C-alpha cells in the first residue's frame, strides 16, 4: 500500500473514533427530555423525511429506472415497518432495499 492510502486510513479512523469517543463521554450528561435534545431529534427526522421525499420525487442513478408506483409502495411499507418496530430505523432500511429489489425485478 502506498503511504498516502495508509495516511488517509489513519486520519479518517482518528476522525471517526475521536468523535464517537467524545460522543460517549458527553452522552452521560444529556437529558433526553431537554428542549435541545428534542430539537435535534426533530432536525434528524425532518432531514430523513426530506431525503425520502427527494428519492421519491427526484430519483438519481439506478432509481431512475424504477417505477414511481414501486417507490411509493416501498416507502409506505417501510413506514409501516418503522411503526411496527417501535421507531427502529434499521429494519425499514434493510427491508426497503430487499423489497425494492424484489419488486423491481418482478415488475420490470
trRosetta pair geometry for C-beta under 8 A, 3 or more apart (Angstrom, degrees):
i j d omega theta_ij theta_ji phi_ij phi_ji
1 5 4.9 -107 -178 75 105 129
1 6 5.6 116 118 -50 123 94
2 5 5.1 96 61 5 79 100
2 6 7.3 -149 98 -1 43 88
3 6 5.6 -55 -148 41 38 112
3 7 6.0 42 153 -22 69 107
4 7 5.6 -53 -145 38 31 113
4 8 6.3 33 154 -21 64 105
5 8 5.7 -52 -147 35 31 112
5 9 6.4 32 154 -18 64 105
6 9 5.8 -54 -149 36 31 111
6 10 6.4 30 153 -18 65 107
7 10 5.8 -55 -147 37 31 111
7 11 6.2 27 157 -16 66 108
8 11 5.9 -55 -142 39 29 108
8 12 6.2 20 162 -11 65 110
9 12 6.2 -60 -142 43 25 103
9 13 6.1 27 157 -21 63 111
10 13 5.8 -58 -146 37 26 112
10 14 6.4 26 157 -19 64 106
11 14 5.9 -54 -149 35 29 110
11 15 6.4 27 154 -17 64 107
12 15 5.6 -52 -145 39 35 112
12 16 6.1 34 156 -19 67 108
13 16 5.8 -56 -143 39 29 109
13 17 5.9 7 167 -1 67 114
14 17 6.5 -64 -134 48 22 95
14 18 5.6 21 168 -19 63 117
15 18 6.3 -56 -134 37 19 107
15 19 6.5 14 165 -13 57 110
16 19 6.4 -70 -159 37 22 103
16 20 6.5 15 153 -13 63 111
17 20 5.4 -52 -143 40 38 113
17 21 6.1 42 155 -23 68 104
18 21 5.6 -51 -145 36 32 113
18 22 6.3 29 156 -15 65 106
19 22 5.8 -52 -144 41 32 109
19 23 6.2 38 153 -22 63 107
20 23 5.5 -54 -147 37 31 115
20 24 6.4 34 153 -22 64 103
21 24 5.7 -51 -151 32 32 112
21 25 6.6 30 152 -17 64 104
22 25 5.6 -52 -147 36 35 112
22 26 6.2 18 160 -6 68 110
23 26 6.2 -64 -140 46 28 98
23 27 5.9 40 158 -40 66 106
24 27 5.8 -46 -141 18 27 117
24 28 8.0 36 160 -26 53 92
25 28 7.0 -55 -180 13 32 107
26 29 5.9 -64 -166 41 55 106
26 30 6.7 63 142 -40 78 102
27 30 5.5 -47 -148 15 44 119
30 34 7.3 -115 -173 21 68 129
30 37 6.0 117 179 -88 106 127
31 34 4.2 97 80 -34 102 105
31 37 6.6 -146 87 -9 58 143
32 37 5.6 -141 -142 138 34 157
33 37 7.2 43 39 62 11 131
33 38 7.6 14 -163 -45 32 110
34 37 4.6 91 62 8 88 105
34 38 7.0 -158 92 -4 46 87
35 38 5.8 -57 -148 40 32 109
35 39 6.2 37 152 -25 66 106
36 39 5.4 -50 -147 33 33 116
36 40 6.5 33 154 -16 65 102
37 40 5.9 -52 -150 37 32 109
37 41 6.4 36 149 -21 63 107
38 41 5.3 -53 -147 37 34 117
38 42 6.4 38 152 -21 66 102
39 42 5.7 -52 -151 34 32 111
39 43 6.5 34 149 -20 64 104
40 43 5.4 -51 -148 35 35 115
40 44 6.4 38 153 -22 66 103
41 44 5.7 -51 -149 33 31 112
41 45 6.6 24 155 -12 64 106
42 45 6.0 -57 -145 41 31 106
42 46 6.1 28 157 -18 66 109
43 46 5.9 -57 -143 39 27 108
43 47 6.3 30 156 -21 63 106
44 47 5.9 -55 -150 34 28 111
44 48 6.5 28 152 -17 62 106
45 48 5.5 -53 -148 37 34 113
45 49 6.3 36 153 -20 66 104
46 49 5.5 -50 -146 37 35 113
46 50 6.3 38 153 -21 65 104
47 50 5.6 -53 -148 35 32 112
47 51 6.4 31 154 -17 65 105
48 51 5.8 -54 -148 36 31 110
48 52 6.4 31 154 -18 65 106
48 89 7.9 -103 -128 -122 152 132
49 52 5.8 -54 -146 37 31 110
49 53 6.3 32 154 -19 65 107
50 53 5.7 -54 -146 38 30 112
50 54 6.3 33 154 -21 64 105
51 54 5.6 -52 -146 35 32 112
51 55 6.4 32 155 -18 64 104
52 55 5.8 -54 -149 36 31 110
52 56 6.3 30 153 -18 64 109
52 75 6.2 118 -176 -133 114 120
53 56 5.6 -58 -147 38 31 111
53 57 5.9 7 165 -1 69 113
54 57 6.4 -65 -133 48 25 94
54 58 5.5 -43 -168 53 67 98
55 58 7.7 -62 -95 68 11 57
55 59 5.9 43 -169 -101 54 73
55 60 8.0 -81 -118 16 63 82
55 63 6.5 -73 -165 178 86 169
55 71 7.2 -162 133 -161 87 125
56 59 7.5 -1 -134 -58 5 88
56 71 5.4 157 -126 142 68 124
56 72 6.8 79 -145 -82 115 65
56 75 6.1 -6 -84 -47 121 155
59 63 3.4 -127 -170 115 124 111
59 64 5.1 -178 100 -73 106 52
59 66 6.7 -142 -158 48 172 104
59 71 7.0 -125 -65 -94 131 154
60 63 6.3 38 51 49 38 110
60 64 6.7 7 -142 -45 14 100
61 64 6.6 167 73 -4 24 97
62 65 6.1 -51 -173 29 53 109
62 66 7.4 57 135 -28 70 101
63 66 5.1 -45 -156 20 53 121
63 71 7.1 73 -167 -94 105 125
65 104 8.0 77 106 -158 93 122
65 108 8.0 31 147 -119 105 126
66 70 5.5 -111 176 77 97 126
66 71 5.7 106 120 -55 121 98
66 100 7.1 -19 -129 -169 150 102
66 104 5.4 -61 -115 -107 97 118
67 70 4.3 90 67 2 94 105
67 71 7.1 -162 94 -7 51 82
67 104 7.7 178 16 -113 87 72
67 107 6.4 -65 10 116 142 131
68 71 5.8 -56 -154 35 35 112
68 72 6.5 33 152 -18 67 105
69 72 5.8 -54 -150 35 32 111
69 73 6.4 32 154 -18 65 106
70 73 5.8 -54 -147 37 32 111
70 74 6.3 31 155 -19 66 107
70 100 7.0 103 151 -137 107 69
70 103 4.9 163 -147 128 111 126
70 104 6.1 111 163 -77 159 70
70 107 6.2 -169 -77 57 126 145
71 74 5.8 -55 -146 37 30 110
71 75 6.4 29 156 -18 64 107
71 100 7.7 34 -103 -122 56 109
72 75 5.9 -57 -148 37 30 110
72 76 6.3 28 155 -17 65 107
73 76 5.8 -58 -148 38 30 110
73 77 6.3 27 155 -16 66 107
73 103 6.8 175 85 -136 130 166
74 77 5.8 -55 -145 39 30 110
74 78 6.2 33 154 -22 64 108
74 96 5.5 94 172 -151 103 83
74 99 5.2 160 -123 104 91 114
74 100 4.8 36 -116 -77 156 86
74 103 6.7 -143 -64 31 104 147
75 78 5.5 -54 -145 37 31 114
75 79 6.4 33 155 -20 64 102
75 96 7.6 44 -88 -131 41 123
76 79 5.8 -50 -148 34 32 111
76 80 6.5 34 152 -18 63 105
77 80 5.5 -54 -151 37 34 114
77 81 6.3 34 151 -18 67 105
77 95 7.3 -116 131 128 109 116
77 96 7.3 156 87 -100 98 72
77 99 5.8 -136 90 172 149 173
78 81 5.6 -51 -145 38 33 111
78 82 6.3 41 151 -24 63 104
78 92 4.0 93 -164 -168 81 109
78 93 7.8 74 -147 -64 119 32
78 95 6.8 170 -103 86 74 97
78 96 4.3 16 -87 -79 125 115
78 99 7.7 -153 -58 44 85 141
79 82 5.4 -50 -148 33 33 118
79 83 6.5 28 155 -15 65 104
79 92 7.3 68 -60 -130 22 147
80 83 5.9 -56 -149 38 31 106
80 84 6.2 27 154 -16 66 109
81 84 5.7 -55 -140 41 32 110
81 85 5.9 19 163 -9 67 114
81 91 5.4 -140 159 123 114 108
81 92 4.4 154 87 -87 114 82
81 95 5.5 -176 -112 60 173 146
81 96 7.9 -149 43 -50 142 82
82 85 6.3 -64 -139 45 21 101
82 87 6.2 31 171 -118 83 41
82 88 7.2 -158 -140 59 56 49
82 89 7.0 18 -122 -100 102 51
82 91 7.5 174 -85 76 46 98
82 92 4.5 -15 -59 -37 85 145
83 87 7.3 20 -107 -66 37 62
85 88 4.1 -83 135 40 115 106
85 91 4.5 166 -74 39 167 147
85 92 7.2 -150 28 -32 137 86
88 91 5.4 62 98 9 110 105
88 92 7.8 152 94 0 67 87
89 92 6.4 -64 -153 46 43 101
89 93 6.0 45 155 -26 74 114
90 93 5.9 -67 -154 36 27 113
90 94 6.4 18 159 -13 67 110
91 94 6.1 -60 -145 39 29 105
91 95 5.9 12 166 -5 67 115
92 95 5.9 -62 -133 50 30 102
92 96 5.6 38 165 -31 68 108
93 96 6.0 -51 -142 28 21 111
93 97 7.1 18 157 -15 56 103
94 97 6.3 -63 -163 33 30 106
94 98 6.6 20 149 -12 66 110
95 98 5.4 -56 -146 41 40 112
95 99 5.7 37 158 -19 74 108
96 99 5.9 -53 -137 41 29 107
96 100 5.9 31 161 -21 64 110
97 100 5.9 -55 -142 37 25 111
97 101 6.4 20 160 -15 62 108
98 101 6.2 -61 -150 38 26 105
98 102 6.3 22 156 -15 64 111
99 102 5.8 -58 -145 40 30 110
99 103 6.0 22 161 -13 67 111
100 103 6.1 -58 -139 42 26 104
100 104 5.9 24 162 -19 63 114
101 104 5.8 -56 -139 40 27 110
101 105 6.2 20 163 -13 63 110
102 105 6.2 -63 -147 40 25 103
102 106 6.1 17 159 -15 64 114
103 106 5.7 -60 -140 41 29 108
103 107 5.8 -1 171 6 68 115
104 107 6.7 -65 -129 51 21 89
104 108 5.7 29 167 -37 61 117
105 108 6.0 -47 -129 23 23 115
